[in-house]
Each structure stands twice: as C-alpha cells, then as structure tokens.
Amino acid sequence: MRRDQLEHAIRTACQIIGTSEIIIVGSQAILGTFNEDELPAAATMSVEVDALPIAETNEEIAALADQIEGVAGEWSSFEEQHGFSIDGVDLTTAVLPQGWRERLVKVQNANTAAPGGQPQFTGWCLDKEDLCVSKLCAYREKDLNFVAALLDARLVAADVLIDRLRMVPEEHASEAERATNWVAALPNDDADRYDYRLEWSADDAAFVATCAEFPSLSWAATSPESALLGLKCLVREVIEDLRRAGEPVPMPRR
C-alpha cells in the first residue's frame, strides 16, 4: 500500500460517517510516519486500512465502524475500484499502551481534503512503536513478521517496544509478557555477540547493563529486559560510528 492510498482512505472514511477526523490503527498506520519507499515490503503488504471512528462510547464507535465497512469494506465496490478496502473497527480491536492517544501522528494535506480543498479531513495514525505493541499482543504470524521487518530495518527500537509493552492494560498482561519474551529473544546481529552483565543498582533503583568489550557504556532501566536491549542498541550505534570513522571494532571475548 502507498501513502497516497492511506490519505484517500482517511478522506473517504471521514466522508462516509460525516466527521472531520478518524484514527488509523492497523498496519497501514505506519504510513503516517514513513513513506512506502522507506519501508520494508512486509510492512506495506496489507491492502486494508483499519479506521477507528471517534465517538463518546464504544457502542457509537462500533455503529460508525459498521457504516464504513458497509460502504468501503472487503468485497465492496470501493475496493473493486481502488484496490484496497477500509475496515471500520472499534476500541476492542487493538491492545494499546497507556498514553497512545497523546502519541498519535497527524496526517492532513491536500489529498485528505475534499475536492476544492474543503472540508479538510484529518487522520490520526498510531505511533510506530504503539502500532508494533498492538501487533505483538495480537501475536499472529503476519503481525510478528510485520514487527520483525521494522526491527530489522531499524525503524523501531526494541527497548522502546519492551517499555511500551509494560504499559498495556493489566487485563492483557499475559499477552504483553509473551510479546516481551519474543522481542527479547530476537538476535541483535553484531551487538548480540558481546559479553553482557546485568546487576541491580540500589542507588539508581534500576537494573544496569554493562558490556565487557565496551566498559565505558552502560544502560539503566526498570526491567532487566529493557536494560539489556537498551545497551545493545547503544553498542550497535557505537559500532556503526567506529566503522564510519575507520576505527577498529572490539572483538567479542566469547
């Protein structure tokens, strides 16, 4: 899917339900942050846009979502004409971390406006890490592939994902724990080869990760997973800086 198609979907969804703004929560919310040419293929494969209406209650949201689905959903004439569908969803569709509304990414331009420029419609796309949290909690193969592709392209940060997973509602704690373990088990290329240590620091009231090969580096966090992932991300950045400068990279001790 392309960014201009996302913008078209925003405009259409708003017109269907007679509103000026809508939230995009599915995988194509990533196009609110990146253009399609910046993304790996696995991140833009979907031809569905999940649109979450804005209303006072989830019952109202679900009713508006049904309107969107009826006009532009799967197998609709809209999909047949434009090559993608708009799926109306409600608040039960995605598991999201606390504060997700404050991190929404605004999409508003000439392509989200009606012909003639008015009215102007706005799409609010999930933040890239919040989107990945929802995918990880869903834990379907396609969702894990989506997150893995973004991590591999270094477009999202593993340590941020770990922190955000700790912010999901308590009733989804088991999904968050499963997702955290999945992220923590991912290989981290060069940074994964080094000798790391984790200790609890009473002074900092945090777990502190250190690396034998990079003794000047450390990372403190409230969980051991976040401390280790944070330090590995930092080590990766240092390795890249050393290589760009033509300086030697420390050899792993193990």
Summary of the structure (lengths in Angstrom):
residues: 254
radius of gyration: 20.9
end to end distance: 43.8
largest distance: 64.8
contacts: 813
relative contact order: 0.11
helix: 50%
strand: 15%
